[in-house]
Amino acid sequence: MSTQPSAQTGKSAAMVAPKAAPVKGSSPKAATKMHRRSRSGCFTCRLRRKKCDEGKNQCKACKHLGLKCEYKRPMWWSNNEQRKQQKETIKNIIKRTKLSEKTTQIGTSHAETPPGLSHSLPTSATYSEATVRTRAPSVESQSSPGYDFNQPLSNDYYDFHPHIASPYETDPHCQPFPPTPYEVDIKTERQMYVNDIPTRRDSTISTFSTYQPPSAQPNLHSFPEDEWINQDIYNTGDMFSAEEGLDFDFFDFSHGAPQTSQQALIQVDECDRPLLDHFIDNVLRLIFPILEVNQHGSARSEVVLPALESNKCYLHCCLSISAIHLKSTRGLQGAQIDSDIVRHRYATIAELCEALKLDTNHVQILEATLGMIFFQCSVGRPDDALPDIPWHQHFQAAISLVRKLELPHAMVHDNNARLHPPFNMTLASWIDILGATMLGRSPEFADTYREKNQSGSSSGLCELMGCEDSMMYLISEIACLDALKASDGINDMQLCQLIGSLGTSLDTTEVPPESLTWPYSSTGAIRPRQLSRNMTSIFRLAARIYLCSLVPNKTKEDSTMQSLVERFTGSLQLIPHGPDGFDRSIVWPLLIAGSQSTANSIFRQALAGRVASLGEHAESGSFGRMVRLLQEVWHQSDEAVRTGSGQNVHWRDVMQQKGWDFLLI
């Protein structure tokens, strides 16, 4: 390699040039902007779950690997089978590209390396690539750098040497022996220049080998060590998800991704900019943790940020939630933070009322209303006394909008034609089913869930929240039975028959115990489907406890009930805990099981451990409210046992006594 700047090629110059030092006086914003995460990369990178630099016309990753870079949504994106085929096609292209690069590197080392380099001798600094060769080897020659040493010897070789018998003629099963492998050492020298003055000089030696392990034969045993070549060259282990492919565009979102690849263009007053930044950086990740596992980044790029740009009512809702989170997590007190909460809360209500008067933009009104209900589950403390409208009153407005948009009809009758369920309907269904248990009522769309259960179709509940759809449909049926019992619309015999029927339905959803394992792989990657199986098991046991509590004269001290609570506690070990765990996604099952635990139950110890692992996060959102409610339920029930009154304390009665309108989901 030449040591003069003028002799360097474009490739070597890029390798020699040092990293540019930051220029004095340059703004820190410019440096920060270079490291922002993209939210609208090409669909090829999204399929590979790789970071995309969003290069114009073609991103750097696709260009380097020889892939087709598509920014416009391709036809295969919405079809699972075509998506799997596209993954295999991309894998094969990357394999060919990697192998081609390796072959080119070996060939280039032969063409550009002086004769003595193969023995790791020092390279002369005066050696030039422009050295005139006295003979140009043929392309088919074994001395040619492009010659494929792995190809079998052709018949022309034996025609030219008639005295040598071809092994293919004498033995049809004979396989040609590969050529003797060899290694080549490449010495690379780098010279750094500052103002055309040579300063630092580095020298490195890299070894390239032509050895390739033989392909596995059917009659030979394979060894684990044979897999190193695939992992080393093709790196297929982390190219895609460790589990079977996921449908990354499962939901029919109400709007697309943000139009810009940089920071979302959200119009907000300067005084509210800190609240917006706090929401995006700290609150957003708490809202849809399971959706983030199943479809990484979709909650941010396809749900929240587009709505913040286009929906002013939704924006005020998020700013209010951000202020609540700041107050609860950072201990902010005073009139200013309370004013921010109430100001944006009332602005949300005002925008909703204005939109309802105009009777337009029903989708935007629905997503803002659902946000006001559901986002509260992630923030705030149980003792927050600021004025607010109860969640179930907001939900009545959401129910009206859902019916006006005919979303239940779309989920049932258009199931075959609709590839993806409406996201707003899926979120409304989750609130509807579990929210009905908070009020002792039947779910508003119970008939829809019953039809979906009979047809075996999905509503997207598993992808959004982690519990399988069939289990949520059965919880809806139990909630209907609970409401029927509370209204005295059924006698004890009919009640027991229906309880037995629903218990049989729960039995059909059971899975083998060996299928429930730790949801993290050996490499530390989360396995979404395994996590879903574990969470469904937790919801199934909670549903059994809920159903068992409806049996006439059944108490929590009953052996059957305590056996279910003990099984539930054991299954909790398969749900990751701590700040990065999923305890906040199983609030409802924890409430149902905890309300039936006794003073000496192991559940209480297990819950105390999970609360401790969450730290300060255990005091916020639905999880903190659930813990506060259970503490009051335990206090009253333990006191009833101590005094011998035999009173069975129900958690809904405690909420009514305390005036709590909690949505614990």
C-alpha positions in Angstrom: 0.0 0.0 0.0 1.3 3.4 -0.9 2.2 5.8 1.9 1.6 8.9 -0.2 -1.8 10.5 -0.1 -2.0 10.9 -3.9 -1.6 7.1 -4.4 -4.5 6.2 -2.2 -7.7 4.9 -3.8 -11.1 6.0 -2.7 -11.6 2.8 -0.7 -8.3 3.0 1.1 -8.8 6.7 1.7 -12.0 6.0 3.6 -10.2 3.3 5.6 -7.2 5.6 6.4 -9.1 8.8 7.3 -9.5 9.3 11.0 -12.8 10.0 12.6 -13.7 13.7 12.3 -13.4 15.5 15.5 -16.3 17.7 16.6 -15.9 21.2 15.3 -15.9 23.9 18.0 -19.1 26.0 18.0 -21.2 23.3 16.4 -24.6 22.9 18.0 -25.3 19.7 20.1 -28.6 19.3 18.2 -26.8 18.3 15.1 -25.0 15.5 16.9 -28.1 14.3 18.6 -30.1 14.3 15.3 -27.7 11.8 13.8 -28.6 9.2 16.5 -32.3 9.5 16.4 -34.2 6.3 15.9 -36.1 6.0 12.7 -39.7 5.1 12.7 -40.4 4.6 9.0 -37.7 2.5 7.7 -38.0 0.4 4.5 -40.2 -2.7 4.7 -37.2 -5.0 4.0 -35.4 -3.8 7.2 -38.7 -4.0 9.1 -39.1 -7.6 8.0 -35.6 -8.4 9.1 -36.1 -6.4 12.3 -33.0 -4.4 11.6 -32.3 -0.7 11.9 -32.7 1.2 8.7 -30.8 4.4 7.9 -33.7 5.4 5.5 -31.3 6.3 2.6 -32.9 8.0 -0.4 -34.0 5.5 -3.1 -32.2 2.7 -1.3 -31.0 2.3 2.3 -27.4 1.3 3.1 -28.3 -2.2 4.5 -30.3 -3.2 1.4 -27.7 -1.8 -0.9 -24.9 -3.6 0.9 -26.7 -7.0 0.9 -28.1 -6.7 -2.6 -31.7 -6.6 -1.4 -34.7 -4.8 -2.9 -35.3 -1.7 -0.8 -39.1 -1.0 -0.6 -40.4 2.1 1.1 -43.8 1.7 -0.4 -45.9 -1.0 1.2 -45.3 -4.2 -0.8 -48.0 -6.7 -1.7 -46.4 -9.5 0.4 -46.5 -7.4 3.6 -50.2 -8.2 4.4 -50.0 -11.9 3.8 -48.4 -14.3 6.2 -47.5 -16.9 3.6 -46.0 -14.4 1.3 -44.1 -12.8 4.2 -42.6 -16.2 5.1 -41.6 -16.7 1.5 -40.1 -13.2 1.3 -38.0 -14.0 4.5 -36.6 -17.2 2.9 -35.9 -15.3 -0.3 -34.0 -12.6 1.7 -32.1 -15.2 3.6 -30.9 -16.9 0.4 -29.9 -13.5 -1.1 -27.9 -12.6 2.0 -26.2 -16.0 2.0 -25.2 -15.6 -1.6 -24.0 -12.1 -1.0 -21.9 -13.1 2.0 -20.4 -16.0 0.2 -19.7 -13.9 -2.8 -17.9 -11.3 -0.6 -15.8 -13.9 1.0 -14.8 -15.4 -2.4 -14.0 -11.9 -3.7 -11.8 -11.1 -0.7 -9.9 -14.3 -1.2 -9.5 -13.6 -5.0 -8.5 -10.0 -4.3 -5.9 -11.1 -1.9 -4.3 -13.3 -4.6 -4.4 -10.6 -7.2 -3.1 -7.7 -5.1 -0.6 -9.5 -2.8 3.1 -9.9 -3.7 4.5 -13.5 -4.0 6.0 -13.6 -0.5 2.9 -12.5 1.3 1.4 -16.0 1.7 4.2 -16.8 4.2 3.4 -13.8 6.4 6.6 -12.0 5.4 6.8 -8.2 5.8 5.3 -6.3 2.9 7.5 -3.8 1.2 6.2 -0.3 1.6 7.2 0.4 -2.0 5.2 -2.4 -3.5 2.6 -1.0 -6.0 -0.6 -2.4 -7.3 0.5 -1.1 -10.7 3.3 -3.7 -11.0 3.2 -5.1 -14.6 2.5 -8.8 -14.7 4.5 -10.8 -17.3 1.6 -13.2 -17.7 -2.1 -12.9 -17.2 -3.6 -16.2 -16.0 -6.6 -17.7 -17.8 -10.0 -17.4 -16.2 -10.3 -21.2 -16.1 -6.8 -21.7 -14.8 -6.3 -22.9 -11.2 -3.8 -20.0 -10.8 -6.6 -17.5 -11.6 -7.9 -15.6 -8.6 -11.5 -16.2 -9.7 -11.1 -20.0 -10.1 -13.6 -22.0 -8.0 -11.5 -24.7 -6.2 -14.6 -26.5 -5.1 -15.9 -27.4 -8.6 -15.2 -31.0 -9.8 -12.6 -31.6 -12.5 -14.3 -31.6 -15.9 -14.1 -34.4 -18.4 -11.9 -32.1 -20.6 -9.1 -32.7 -18.1 -9.2 -36.4 -18.7 -9.6 -36.0 -22.4 -6.4 -34.0 -22.4 -4.6 -36.7 -20.3 -5.8 -40.0 -21.8 -3.4 -42.0 -19.7 -5.3 -41.0 -16.5 -8.6 -43.0 -15.9 -11.5 -40.8 -14.9 -12.8 -41.9 -11.5 -16.3 -41.0 -12.7 -16.0 -43.7 -15.3 -14.7 -46.4 -13.0 -16.9 -45.6 -10.0 -20.2 -43.7 -10.5 -20.5 -43.1 -6.7 -17.1 -41.5 -6.5 -17.0 -37.9 -5.3 -14.1 -35.7 -6.3 -11.7 -34.7 -3.5 -11.5 -31.0 -2.8 -8.2 -29.3 -3.3 -5.9 -28.9 -0.3 -7.0 -25.9 1.8 -4.6 -23.1 2.4 -4.4 -19.9 4.3 -3.4 -16.4 3.2 -2.1 -13.7 5.5 -2.9 -10.1 4.5 -0.9 -7.3 6.0 -2.6 -3.9 6.0 -0.8 -0.7 6.7 -2.6 2.5 7.6 -1.1 5.9 7.5 -2.8 8.9 9.2 -2.2 12.4 7.8 -2.9 15.7 9.5 -2.5 18.7 7.1 -0.7 16.4 4.6 1.9 15.6 7.3 2.2 11.8 8.1 1.7 11.1 11.8 0.5 7.8 13.0 1.2 4.5 11.2 -0.6 1.2 12.0 -0.1 -2.3 10.7 -2.4 -5.3 11.0 -2.3 -8.8 9.6 -5.5 -10.7 8.7 -5.6 -14.4 7.9 -8.0 -15.8 5.2 -8.6 -19.5 4.9 -10.0 -21.4 1.9 -11.1 -24.3 4.1 -14.8 -25.2 4.1 -16.2 -28.2 6.1 -17.6 -31.0 3.9 -21.3 -31.2 3.5 -23.1 -33.6 5.8 -23.7 -37.1 4.4 -26.9 -39.0 5.3 -25.0 -42.0 6.6 -22.7 -39.9 8.8 -23.4 -38.5 12.2 -23.5 -34.7 12.5 -21.9 -32.9 15.4 -22.9 -29.6 17.0 -19.5 -28.2 16.1 -20.5 -28.3 12.4 -22.9 -25.4 12.9 -20.1 -22.9 13.5 -19.7 -22.1 9.8 -23.3 -21.0 9.4 -23.2 -18.9 12.5 -19.9 -17.3 11.6 -20.5 -16.6 7.9 -24.3 -16.2 7.5 -25.3 -15.2 11.0 -28.7 -16.6 10.6 -29.3 -16.9 14.3 -30.1 -13.2 14.9 -31.3 -12.2 11.4 -34.9 -12.9 12.3 -36.9 -13.7 15.4 -35.9 -16.8 17.4 -39.5 -18.0 17.2 -41.7 -18.7 14.2 -42.6 -15.6 12.1 -44.9 -13.0 13.6 -47.5 -10.9 11.7 -45.9 -7.5 12.2 -48.9 -5.7 10.7 -51.6 -7.7 12.5 -54.0 -4.8 13.2 -55.9 -2.4 10.9 -54.6 0.9 12.4 -56.8 3.9 11.9 -54.0 5.8 10.2 -50.5 5.2 8.8 -47.1 5.9 10.2 -45.8 9.5 10.6 -45.0 11.2 7.3 -41.5 12.3 8.3 -38.6 10.0 9.3 -37.3 12.4 11.9 -39.1 13.8 14.9 -42.9 13.7 14.6 -44.3 17.1 13.6 -46.6 17.6 16.6 -47.9 21.1 17.1 -47.8 22.0 20.8 -47.3 25.1 22.9 -43.8 25.7 24.0 -44.8 25.5 27.7 -46.2 22.0 27.0 -43.2 20.7 25.1 -41.6 19.1 28.3 -44.8 17.2 28.9 -44.9 15.9 25.3 -41.2 14.9 25.5 -41.8 13.1 28.8 -44.8 11.3 27.4 -42.9 10.0 24.4 -39.7 9.1 26.3 -41.1 7.7 29.5 -44.9 7.0 29.4 -45.4 5.6 25.9 -43.5 2.4 26.6 -45.7 1.6 29.6 -49.0 1.6 27.8 -48.8 -1.4 25.4 -45.9 -3.7 26.6 -47.3 -6.8 25.0 -47.9 -5.1 21.7 -44.3 -3.9 21.8 -43.1 -7.5 22.3 -45.2 -8.8 19.4 -44.8 -5.9 17.0 -41.8 -3.9 18.2 -42.2 -0.2 17.6 -45.8 -0.4 16.2 -47.4 1.2 19.3 -45.2 4.2 18.9 -45.1 4.6 15.1 -48.5 3.4 14.1 -50.8 4.2 17.1 -49.6 7.0 19.3 -47.4 9.4 17.2 -49.7 9.6 14.2 -52.6 10.3 16.6 -50.6 13.0 18.3 -50.0 14.7 15.0 -53.6 14.7 13.7 -55.9 14.5 16.8 -55.9 17.5 19.1 -58.2 15.8 21.6 -55.8 12.8 21.8 -52.9 15.2 22.2 -54.5 16.9 25.3 -55.2 13.5 26.7 -51.6 12.4 26.4 -50.3 15.6 27.9 -52.6 15.2 30.9 -51.4 11.6 31.3 -47.8 12.8 31.1 -48.4 15.4 33.9 -49.9 12.6 36.1 -46.9 10.4 35.5 -44.5 13.2 36.4 -46.4 14.0 39.6 -46.5 10.3 40.8 -43.0 9.2 39.8 -41.0 12.4 40.6 -42.9 13.5 43.6 -43.8 16.9 42.1 -46.2 18.8 44.3 -47.8 22.2 44.0 -50.4 24.1 42.0 -48.5 24.1 38.7 -48.4 20.3 38.1 -52.0 20.0 39.3 -53.0 22.8 36.9 -51.3 21.1 34.0 -53.3 17.9 34.8 -56.7 19.5 35.1 -56.1 22.0 32.2 -55.4 19.3 29.7 -58.0 17.0 31.1 -60.7 19.6 30.7 -59.3 20.5 27.2 -59.7 16.9 26.2 -63.4 16.9 27.4 -64.0 20.2 25.6 -62.6 18.9 22.3 -64.6 15.7 22.6 -67.8 17.6 23.2 -67.2 19.9 20.3 -66.4 16.9 18.0 -69.6 15.1 19.1 -71.7 18.2 18.3 -70.2 18.2 14.7 -70.8 14.4 14.5 -67.7 14.0 12.4 -64.3 12.3 12.7 -65.8 9.4 14.7 -62.6 7.4 14.5 -60.5 10.2 16.0 -63.1 10.7 18.8 -63.1 7.0 19.5 -59.3 6.7 19.8 -59.2 9.8 22.1 -61.9 8.4 24.3 -60.3 5.0 24.6 -57.0 6.8 25.4 -58.6 8.7 28.2 -59.8 5.3 29.7 -56.9 3.0 29.0 -53.9 5.4 29.5 -55.0 6.0 33.1 -54.2 2.4 33.8 -50.5 3.1 33.4 -50.1 6.2 35.5 -51.2 7.8 38.7 -51.6 6.7 42.3 -54.6 5.4 44.2 -54.9 8.5 46.4 -55.1 10.9 43.5 -58.0 13.2 44.4 -58.1 15.5 41.4 -61.5 15.8 39.8 -62.2 13.4 36.9 -65.0 11.7 35.1 -65.3 7.9 36.0 -63.9 5.6 33.3 -67.3 3.8 32.7 -68.9 7.1 31.8 -66.3 7.6 29.1 -66.8 4.1 28.0 -70.5 4.7 27.4 -69.5 7.3 24.8 -67.0 4.8 23.3 -69.7 2.2 23.0 -71.9 4.6 21.1 -69.1 5.4 18.7 -68.2 1.7 18.2 -71.8 1.0 17.3 -71.9 4.0 15.0 -68.8 2.8 13.2 -70.3 -0.7 13.0 -67.1 -2.3 14.3 -68.7 -5.3 15.9 -70.4 -6.1 12.6 -67.1 -5.8 10.8 -65.4 -8.2 13.2 -68.0 -10.9 12.9 -69.4 -10.8 9.4 -66.3 -9.5 7.5 -63.9 -11.8 9.2 -63.0 -13.7 6.1 -62.5 -10.6 4.0 -60.8 -8.5 6.7 -57.2 -9.6 7.2 -56.6 -7.4 10.3 -59.1 -6.6 13.1 -59.7 -2.8 13.8 -57.2 -1.8 16.5 -59.8 0.5 18.2 -62.3 -2.4 18.4 -59.7 -4.7 19.9 -58.8 -2.2 22.6 -62.5 -1.5 23.3 -63.1 -5.3 23.6 -60.4 -5.7 26.2 -61.8 -2.8 28.3 -65.3 -4.1 27.8 -64.7 -7.7 29.0 -62.6 -7.0 32.0 -64.3 -3.7 32.8 -67.6 -5.5 33.0 -66.2 -7.6 35.9 -65.4 -4.3 37.7 -69.1 -3.3 37.6 -70.7 -6.7 37.9 -72.4 -6.3 34.5 -72.4 -8.2 31.3 -70.0 -7.0 28.6 -71.7 -4.7 26.1 -70.6 -6.8 23.1 -71.0 -10.2 24.7 -73.0 -11.5 21.7 -70.1 -10.5 19.4 -67.6 -12.4 21.5 -69.9 -15.4 21.6 -70.1 -15.5 17.8 -66.3 -15.0 17.5 -65.8 -17.9 19.9 -68.1 -20.2 18.0 -66.4 -19.4 14.7 -62.9 -19.7 16.3 -61.8 -16.3 14.8 -59.4 -13.8 16.4 -60.1 -10.3 17.6 -56.5 -9.4 18.1 -56.7 -9.6 22.0 -53.7 -12.0 22.2 -51.5 -9.8 20.0 -52.5 -6.7 21.9 -52.6 -7.8 25.6 -51.1 -11.3 25.7 -54.1 -13.6 26.6 -55.5 -15.8 23.8 -58.8 -14.6 22.4 -60.7 -17.9 23.2 -59.9 -17.4 26.9 -61.1 -13.8 26.9 -64.4 -14.9 25.2 -64.9 -17.4 28.1 -64.2 -14.7 30.7 -66.9 -12.7 29.0 -69.3 -15.6 29.5 -68.4 -15.9 33.2 -69.0 -12.1 33.5 -72.5 -12.6 32.0 -73.2 -15.4 34.5 -71.9 -13.2 37.4 -74.3 -10.4 36.3 -77.2 -12.8 36.0 -76.5 -14.1 39.5 -76.3 -10.6 40.9 -79.7 -9.7 39.4 -81.3 -12.9 40.9 -82.3 -13.9 37.4 -81.3 -17.5 37.9 -81.8 -20.2 40.6 -79.0 -22.1 42.3 -79.6 -25.3 40.3 -79.4 -23.5 36.9 -76.4 -21.6 38.2 -74.5 -24.7 39.1 -75.3 -26.3 35.7 -73.9 -23.2 33.9 -70.9 -23.2 36.1 -70.2 -26.8 35.2 -70.6 -26.1 31.5 -68.2 -23.2 31.6 -65.8 -25.3 33.6 -65.8 -27.9 30.9 -65.2 -25.2 28.3 -62.1 -24.1 30.3 -60.9 -27.7 30.4 -60.8 -27.8 26.6 -58.3 -24.8 26.5 -55.8 -26.5 28.8 -52.3 -27.2 27.4 -49.7 -29.8 28.5 -47.7 -28.6 31.5 -44.4 -29.1 29.6 -45.5 -26.4 27.1 -45.2 -23.8 29.8 -41.6 -22.7 30.1 -39.5 -19.6 30.8 -40.3 -17.1 28.0 -36.7 -16.0 27.5 -34.4 -17.9 25.1 -30.9 -19.0 26.1 -29.6 -15.8 24.3 -31.8 -13.6 26.5 -34.4 -12.8 23.7 -38.1 -12.7 24.6 -40.2 -15.4 22.9 -43.6 -13.7 22.2 -45.6 -16.9 21.7 -44.2 -18.5 24.8 -45.0 -15.4 26.8 -48.5 -15.5 25.4 -48.9 -19.2 26.5 -47.8 -18.4 30.0 -50.0 -15.4 30.3 -53.0 -17.3 29.0 -52.3 -19.9 31.7 -52.5 -17.2 34.3 -55.8 -15.8 32.9 -57.2 -19.4 32.7 -56.5 -20.0 36.4 -57.9 -16.6 37.3 -61.0 -17.4 35.3 -61.4 -20.7 37.2 -61.1 -18.9 40.5 -63.7 -16.3 39.3 -66.0 -19.1 38.2 -65.6 -21.0 41.4 -66.4 -17.9 43.4 -69.9 -17.9 41.8 -70.8 -21.3 43.4 -73.5 -20.8 46.0 -72.2 -20.7 49.6 -68.6 -21.1 48.4 -66.0 -19.5 50.7 -62.3 -18.7 50.2 -61.4 -21.2 52.9 -62.7 -24.0 50.7 -59.9 -26.5 49.7 -60.8 -26.3 46.0 -60.4 -22.6 46.0 -57.1 -22.6 47.9 -55.8 -25.3 45.6 -56.5 -23.0 42.6 -54.9 -20.1 44.3 -51.8 -22.2 45.0 -51.6 -23.3 41.3 -52.0 -19.7 40.3 -49.0 -18.7 42.5 -46.9 -21.5 41.0 -47.7 -20.3 37.5 -46.6 -16.8 38.4 -43.0 -18.0 38.3 -43.2 -18.1 34.5 -44.1 -14.4 34.2 -41.0 -12.1 34.3 -41.2 -9.6 37.1 -39.4 -6.3 37.9 -39.5 -3.0 36.1 -38.9 -4.7 32.7 -41.3 -7.6 33.5 -45.0 -8.1 32.8 -46.7 -7.8 36.2 -48.5 -4.7 35.0 -50.1 -6.8 32.2 -51.7 -9.3 34.6 -53.4 -6.9 37.1 -56.8 -8.5 36.7 -55.7 -12.1 37.3 -53.7 -10.9 40.4 -56.8 -9.2 41.7 -59.1 -12.2 41.2 -56.6 -14.7 42.8 -55.6 -12.3 45.6 -59.1 -11.6 46.6 -59.6 -15.3 47.4 -56.3 -15.8 49.3 -56.2 -16.4 53.0 -53.9 -15.0 55.6 -51.5 -17.9 55.4 -51.6 -18.2 51.6 -48.3 -18.3 49.7 -49.9 -15.9 47.2 -49.5 -13.0 49.6 -45.8 -13.7 50.0 -45.4 -14.1 46.2 -47.2 -10.8 45.5 -45.1 -9.0 48.2 -41.9 -10.2 46.4 -43.1 -9.0 43.0 -44.1 -5.6 44.5 -40.6 -5.3 46.0 -39.0 -6.1 42.6 -41.0 -3.4 40.9 -39.8 -0.8 43.4 -41.4 2.6 43.0 -43.3 1.5 39.8 -45.5 -0.8 42.1 -47.3 2.3 43.4 -48.4 3.6 40.0 -51.2 2.7 37.6 -53.6 -0.2 37.8 -51.0 -2.3 39.6 -50.7 0.2 42.5 -54.5 0.5 42.7 -54.9 -3.3 42.7 -52.4 -3.7 45.5 -54.1 -1.0 47.5 -57.5 -2.7 47.0 -56.2 -6.1 48.0 -54.7 -4.7 51.2 -58.1 -3.3 52.2 -59.8 -6.6 51.2 -57.3 -8.6 53.3 -57.7 -6.3 56.2 -61.5 -6.7 56.3 -61.5 -10.4 55.5 -58.8 -11.3 58.1 -60.7 -9.2 60.7 -63.9 -11.2 59.9 -62.0 -14.5 60.4 -60.5 -13.3 63.6 -63.9 -12.2 65.0 -65.6 -15.3 63.8 -68.3 -13.4 61.8 -67.7 -15.6 58.8 -68.4 -12.7 56.5 -67.2 -13.2 52.9 -65.7 -9.8 51.8 -66.0 -9.1 48.1 -63.6 -6.7 46.4 -66.4 -4.9 44.6 -68.1 -4.1 47.9 -64.8 -2.7 49.2 -64.5 -0.5 46.1 -68.0 0.8 46.6 -67.4 1.5 50.3 -64.2 3.5 49.5 -65.7 5.3 46.5 -63.1 3.9 44.2 -63.9 3.8 40.4 -60.8 1.7 39.5 -60.4 0.0 36.1 -58.0 -2.8 37.1 -56.9 -4.3 33.8 
